[in-house]
Amino acid sequence: MNRNVDKIIAMAEESVKKHEIAPGKYRRWLWQSEKGNRNLDSSEYGCADAANILYIIGKFPRDPEVRKACIDELQSFQKEDGTFQEPTHNFLHTTAHCIAALELFDAGVKYPLTYHMEHFGTPEKVREYLASLKWDTDPWGQSHRGAGFYAAMILTCDMPIEWQDAYFGWLSENNDPITGMGRANHGDMEIRQHHLNGWFHYMFNYEFTHRPFPNSNQLIDHCIDIYDKKEFLHKYPWGLGCGFAEIDWVYAINRASLHTGYRRQEVLDYLRDFAEKYFDYWETIDVETDEQFNDLHELFGAMCCVAELQLALPGEVKSRFPLKNVLDRRPFI
């Protein structure tokens, strides 16, 4: 494969510029929805996603005044209990996402994470909380919480090794030995993809702390089987939209096979097959009207996928400036 993604990078950069309201202030959407429920002002996800996209494409702000404006705006969204809250995501996701964006600026939060320390601050509380999640019925949505509290705290709270061992120990001990994704006996296998989408969020926590994934080979087998059987259930045809579902599969199969070497050449062939179709899709996007492309949060997920494909396929996905996956700097997207 020989693909140049500079056009995609230019599209993303221009979109971020359109979402900018003032230095450091970004909206998530450009226009209102039919329901009238979109916040068109500067927002948590607008600012965090803009920072993430600019980091990926090598256009991260260097001017000290602009960086300060970005930091100030992100910090302004934090509540006194340490959380960040907005209506489209669970607050544990929002908190992790904003803290991870601040980390790109080598910056931190304004208030300590008192809520997190109260609810997740001991190994016992970590294990209890992970066990309480709805691994059967909502593995994807619940992963925003189970991965989110860890990502926020590891970046902010200087958590001890014993606390981290409790987190990864519980996840590894309870990981499904058949699929390598989610919790053992985790329910309906007709929605394997949603268990994969959820497990991806835990995987980047493992990767950040240089810990081995449990049952990687089984995970690879099932990622390939899902692809072969086209068992992707999403709001748009998988691989033909801007969002996060694609990075979940690409990251999971690429990183797991890098860890163990299992079926590595086959994995690369699958990634090439997907990449060709995915990059063809980008040629069809109407940047003026496409709802997903013009949602900075969905665009961020898509740009993570482009970056991971470039990493997975050295020399085959080219750009003038090499893309950087934010997950190789800190956890959480």
N, C-alpha and C positions, 0 to 999 in steps of 0.2 A: 504494500500500500504506500502511496505517496500523496499525502494531502497537505495543503497549506491552509491554515486556519486564521490567517491575518484578517480576512474579511469578517469572520465571526468576532474576532477581538475588536475590530473597528465598530461593529454593530453594538457590542456591549458597551464600549466606551461612550458612544454617542447617546445610548439610552441613559446611562448614568448622568450625563450632562443635562439631558432633558428633565430629569427628576430633581435636579438641584434647584432649590428655592433661594438659597443664599449660602455663602461659605460655611460648610459644616452642617447644613440643613438639607435633608433630602426627604421627599415624599415617596411612599411605596408605589402608589398608583398615579397615573396621569389624568384619568377621568373617572367619573362616578359610575357605580354599578346601577343596574335596574332597580335593585332594592334600596339604593341610596344609603348604604351602610359603610362606605369606604371613608377613611380619614385621609383627606387630601392635603393635610398639613405635614410638616416635618414630623417624623414618627420613629419609633424604636426600630422597626424593620427597615424603613427607608434608609435611615442613617447607617445601621449595621450592615445592611446588604450592599450599599454603595461602597463602604470601606472594604468589604470582602472582595467585591468584583474588581475594584481598582488594585487591590493587592495581587489578585490572581493574574491580571493582565500587565503588571509592571508599571502601572500609572498611579501608584500610591502617592498621596500628597507629601511633598518634601518641604514646602514653605512652612516655617515655624508658626506663623499666624494662622494659616489654614488648618494645620494639625491641631492647634489649640482650640480653634472653633469646633472642629469635629469632636474632640474630647469633651469639651464643655457641653455640647449638645447631647451627646450620648449620656454623660453623667447626669444631666438634668432630668432624665426620665426615671432615675432610681428613686424608690420609696425609702423612707427612713428605716424600715425593717430589712433593707438590703435588696429587696426584690425589684424586678422590673415587670410591669404588668401592662398588657394591652389585650383587646378582645379577640384576636384571631388565633391565639395560641395559649396553651397552659402557661402560667407564669414561670414555671420551672424552665420551660423551653426559652421563653423570652429573656429570663435572667441570664441563662447560659449564653445565649446568642449575643446579647449586648456586652457581657463581660469578655467574651471571646473577641468581639470587634475592638473593644478598648485595648486588649492585649496587643493587637497589631500596631498600635501607636506607642507601645511600651508604657501603657497607662493602666490604671486600676479604677476601682470604684470610689465613690464619695463616702458611702456609708458601709460599715461592716455587715457581713451576711448573718445577721442575728437570727433571722427566720431559719436559715439553713442549719446553723449550728445548733439551734434548739431542736430541730426535727431530725437531723441526720448526722449529728456531731459525734456519735460514738459508734464503734463497730456493731454493737447490738442493734442500734436504731437503723443502721444501714441494712443489716440482714432482714430485719422486720419489715422495712419499707419495700425492699425488693420482693420479698415473699408476698406482699399484699397487692402487688400490681396485677392487672387483668391480662395475664400472659395468654390466656385462651381466646378471649373475645375481642381484645383490642391491642394486639401486640405492637402495632405501629404507633398509635397514638400514645400508649402508655410508655413507650421507649423514650419519648420526649422528656418524661419525668425521671425515669430511672437512669438515663444517661445524663440528663440535664443537671441534676443536683450535683453529680460527681464532677462534671466539667467545670461548673461554677466554683465549686469549693477547691478543686485542685489548682485552679488559677489564682485563687484569692486567699485561702485560709491556711496555707502551710500545714496541710493535714499529714499526720504521722503515718509511717509505713504500716503500722498495725491496722489503721483505719482503711488504708488502701487494700491491704491483704484481705480484709473482711469483704470488701466490695467485689474484688475479682475472684476471691475464693468462692463466694456464694454463686456468682454467675457461672464459673467453670464447673462447680460441683453439680449445678442444676441444669447445665446446658444439655439440650437434646442430643443424645449420642447417635441418633439415626440421621438427622438432618443437619446437625451442627448449628442450628439457628434457633434462638429462643430457649424456652424452658422445656424440659422433658415432659412428654405427654401433653403437649401444648394445644391440642384441639384439632380442628378441621383441617386436613391436609389440602383441601380444595383451595385454600388461600395461602399456600406456601409463600407466595410473594410478599404478603403482608407480614409474615413472620420474618422474612428476609429484610424487609424495609425497617422493621423494628430492630433486628439484631445488628444491622449496620451501625446504628447509633452507639451501641456498646463496643463495637469493633474499633471505632476510632478512639475510644478511651483506652482500650488495650494497646493500640498502636502508639498512642502518645506516651504511655508509660513503659514501652518496650517489653510488653508481656506477651506470651504466646496465646494465640486463640485456641480455645478448646475445640476438638473435633473438626479441624480444618479440612481434612480430606473429604469427610462426609458433606461439609458445606459446599465444597467445590462440585462434588457429584450432583448435588441438588440444584445448584445454580445452573449447571449445564442442562440438567433435565428440565428445569423450568423454561429455559430458553428454547430447547428443542420442541417442547410441547406447547410453547406460546401461552404459558399459564400466567400471563400478566393481567392483573385486574386493576385498572386505574381510570381516572376521569377522562383521559384521552388515550388514543392508541399508543401503547408503550413504545418509546423510541421515536415518536412523532410529535413531540411537544416539549415545551420548556418546563422543567420542574425538577423534583428530587428523586423520582422513582428510578431514573436511569443511573444516577451516581451510586445509588444503593447497591445495585447489581454489579456494576463495573468495579467499584471499590472493593466489594466483598470478594469477588472471584479473583481479582488481581492480587490483593494483599494476602489472601489466604494461600494462593499458589506460590507467592513469593516466599512466604514463611516456610513452606514444606517442600516446594519443588514438584508437588504432586500434579500430574497431568499438565505441566506448565506449557508445553508446546501446543497442546490442544486448547488450553485457555487462551493463549495468544491468538490462535486461529478464530476462536469465538469472538474475541475482542475486535479483531479486524473485521469480521463479518458485521458485527454490530456497528462499528465505527463508520464503515462505508455508508450504511443506510442512514445513520444518525447525521452525518455531515451532508448527505444529500437532502435530508429534511431541512437543514438550516438554509439551504438555497431557496426554499419555498416560503420562508417567513416574510410576511408583510409587516415591516417594522413600524408602520404608521397605525395599523389597526389590530395587530395580534394581541389578544388579551393577556396571554401567558407571558409573552416576550416583554410586554410593557409593565408587568408586575415585577418589581425589582427582586422580590424574594424568590419567585420562580426562576427568574433569569440567573440569580446567584446559584441556585441548584444546578442549572444547566451548565454554567461555566465551570463549576466544580467537575462535572462529568468530562467536559472537553479537556481540562487540565489533567485529569487522571488518565485519560486515553493517551495523551502525549507522553506522560510518564511511563505508561505500560508498554508503549510501542516506540522505543527510541529510534529516532531518525525517520519514522514513518508519518508522524504528525508534526509538521513544521510551522514555525512562526518566527518573525524577526526577533522577538524577545521571548525567551522561554517562559511558559506559564508556570505558576507556582500554586500548588494545591494548598489552601490554607490549613488543611488538616495535618500537613507536615510541619506546621509551626505550632499549632495548639488545637485542642479538641473542640468540637461542636460546630455544626452548621444547621 
